[in-house]
Amino acid sequence: MTRALVLGGGGVAGVAWEIGVIDALAQAGVFVRDADRIVGTSAGAAVGAQLCTSESIESLCARQLVPARESAELEVAFDVEAIANVVLASLEEGLEPQDMRARLGALALGTDTVEESVRRAVIVSRLSEHSWSTRDLLITAVDAHSGEFVTFDRHSSVDLVDAVAASCAVPGVWPPVTIGSSRFIDGGVRSVVNLDLAADCDTVIVIAPSVMGFGGSVLEQADALRASGVVVEVIAADERAIEVFGPNVLDPATRAPSLAEGRRQGAEAAQRIATVWS
């Protein structure tokens, strides 16, 4: 029996919320950190990489409580409208998904942002270890030029920090990440969870700060996977958590309250998850 943990996108609020969920599950004796495979997209890539280090969950939680002014996190506006306009125009033109992703890549490449090195330093600060472990960790990203979906793992000859930075490179907000001869953006522009990367596992736990986004509803993706015989349980941010996330999930000030909401939801879901995670 193979077990997968799939972690979705959701900004720094999502990072904190996911860590809170995982902490509460562990407190209840449900150790999803022990998954045979971890799939991380955007915020989930950062959390997935953190889970593959030796850093304790207590330490990861403590990081979320550090005041924004004392952390390496950057404050930035999140222009959802710019992304939405590209998507709407692409839909009106009937573009294929990869072509739509390339449009978003063009938006990212053409946006004036902080330097790559500045943004990379943030990712470095999030990870206590900067080398791939032997764990089966899949990190998702999209080629900004072609719109091609890619996954990075320990066999990819790609630096772990660069892989996580690429997966977290929200188009129009953070700079695309240079890897080899190309540049890469957020894996969430293909799917907020990329759940199909766990399709060959027997049991899958999905922790999703957002259930809607590119790639369709997380709940619909979960149903499709269940139809193939996979056991799937989803923990998704509820209305209380989403209210705490606020209008800007990239705001470092959202971390502490989002951690608390994650802990609440993790505790509420613990018994349900325990029935399938053994």
N, C-alpha and C positions, 0 to 999 in steps of 0.2 A: 504494500500500500504506500503510495506516494502522496505527500501533503504539500500544498502550495499556499503561500501567503501573498496576496495581491494587494498592493498599496497604491491608492490613487492620488491624483493631483488636487491641490487646494491651497497653494501659497504657504506662507509661514504659519498662518492660522491652521492650515491642514496638517503641517508637520507636527505642531504642538498637539493638536487633537488626536492624531494617530498615535503619538507616543503615549498620550493619556489613556487611550483605549487599550493599548498593549500592556501598559503598566497595570491597569485594573484587572485585565484578564490574568496576568501573572500572579497578582495578589490572590486571585481566586483559584490558583493552581492550574491555569490553562496557559501553557507556554507556546504561543504561536511563533515565537522567535525561533523555535526549533524546527521550523518548516524545512522540508527537503529542497524546496525551491522558493525563492523570493522574487517577485516581479515588482519593480518600482517604476512609477511614472511620475515625473515632475517632483512634487513634494514627496511622493512615495519613493522616488529614487534616493533622496537624501535620507529618509527614514530607513529604507532597506539597507543602504550602505552602513548606516549607524548600527543597525542590528547585527551586521556581520563583523563588527569589531568586538573587542573584549570589554568595551565600556558598559557599565551596569545600566539597567533601566532607571535606577534611582538617579544616576548622574545625568542621563539624558533628560529626565524630567527637570532636574535642577537647572539645566541650561535654559529651559523655557521660562524660568522665573527671573532670569537676569534682566534688569531694566534695559530698555532699548538703547539708552545713551551709553550703557556700559558694554554693550555687545558689538559684534562686528556687522550685524545686520544693517542694511541700508533702508532708509525710508524713501519710498517712491510712489508716485501716483499710478494708478492702474486704469488705463484708458480702454475700458471694455468696448466702448462705442467704435473705436477704430478697428478692432478685431471683428466686431459684429458687421460693420459695413463691408469689409472684405468678404466675409462669409456670405452675406446676403447677395452681393454682386455676383459671387461665384455660383450660387444656387440659381440665380436668374439666368445665368449664361449656360447652366446645365453642365458645369465642369465636373470631371471625374474627381474622386477624393484626392488622388495624388496631385492633380493639377491645382486643386483648392489649397492643399498644403504648400505647394510651391508659391502660390500667391501670398500666403501668410509668411513664407520665408522671405519673399521680396519685401514685404512690409518690415520684417525684422531687420533685413540688411540695409534698408533705407532709413531707419530710425536712428536719430542721434541719442545715444545712451552713454552710460559710464563706460570706461575702458574695460576690455576683457579682463585685464589683470586685476582691476579693482573688484570686479564681480567674482573672479576666481578666488580671491582672498577670502570672500565670504564663505564660499563652499569649503575651503581649507579649514576655516574656523569651526565649521559644523562637524567635521570628521576628526575623531581622535586618532585614527589610523588612515593613512593615505595610499595603502597598497591593497590590491585585491586579496581577499581571503580565499580559502579553498571551497567556500560555500557556492552553491548554485544560485548566483545572483544575476538577474537579467535587468538591465537598465535600458529604457526606451528613449529614442530620439528620432528626429526627422531631419533629413538633409535640406538645408535652407534653399539650395539652388534647384534641386530636382523634385523635392517633396517626397522622396523615397523614405519609407519607414525603415529604421535600423534598430538593432539591439546590440548592446555591448555587454560582454561578460569577461571573465578572467582570461579567456583565450583570445580576446580581440586585439591584443597588443595596443590597447588604448589606456592611458592613464585613468585611474579611478576618479580622481578629482575632475578631470575633463569630462568624463562620461556623465557624472552627476550634474556638473554645471550645464552640459548640453541639454540634459533632460529637464532642467529647471529654467531654461532660457525662454521665458515667456515672450512671444513675438511682440515687438512694439514697446517692450519694457526693459528687457535685459539684452545684452549683445549676444548674437549667435556665437557659438564656441568653435574655434578653429581646431580641427582634428585632421591631421594629414593635409590633403590638398583641398578639403572642403570645409564648410561651416555648418553647424547643426543647431536646431532649435528644439523646443519643448516636445517631448514625446506625447504630451496630452493633446496636441493638435491632430493626432491620429485617433486616439481614444483616451478618455479620462482615466481608464484603468488598464486597457489592453489585455483584457481577460482571456483572450484566445491563446495567450502564451502559456496558460496553465491547462490547456485543453487535454493534455495527455496525462494529467495527474488524477488521482482517485478522489481526493478531498481538497476543496479550495475554500479558504476564508478570504473574503474581500473586505477591506477596510477603506471606505470611500467618503472623503469629506463632501464630495458632490456626486450626485447620481445622474446628472445631466451634463452633456457636453458633446464634444466631437465623438463620433463612433456610436452615437445612440445611447439610450438609457442603460445604466449599469444593471438595473433590475431586469431589463429585457435580455441583456447579454448573459446574465446569470441564468435566466430561464432557458435560454438556448443551450447553455452548457449542461444544465440539468437534464434536458431532453436527450443528451448523448450518454447519460448514465453517470455523470460526475456529481458527487455530493457537493453542493455549494451553499455556503451561508454568507450573508452580507450584513455588515454593520455599516450603516450609512448615517451621516450627520442628520439629526432630526431638527425640528423647527427651532428648538431652544439653542442648539449649537449654531445653526446658521445665523440666528439673530446675533449671537456673540461674535461670529466671524465678521459681521458688518459688511459695508460696501467695498472695503479694500482688504482682501485676504492677504495682501503683501505687507500690511502694516505690522511692524514688529510689536506694537502695543497689544495686538490681539493674542499673543502667545499664551500668556498666563491664564486668561479666562478660557481660552480654547482648550488648554491642557485640562482644566477642571471639568469642562463639558465632556471631553474624551474619557476621563476617568469615570464620570457618571454613566455614560453610555456603555463603557466596557463592563462595568459592574452589572448593569442591567442585562447585558447580553451574555454574561459568563456562563450561565447554566445552559443556554441554548448552544453555545459554541462547544462546551464541554462534551455534549452528547455525540459530536462528530469528530472531535480532536482528541484522539487517544493514542 
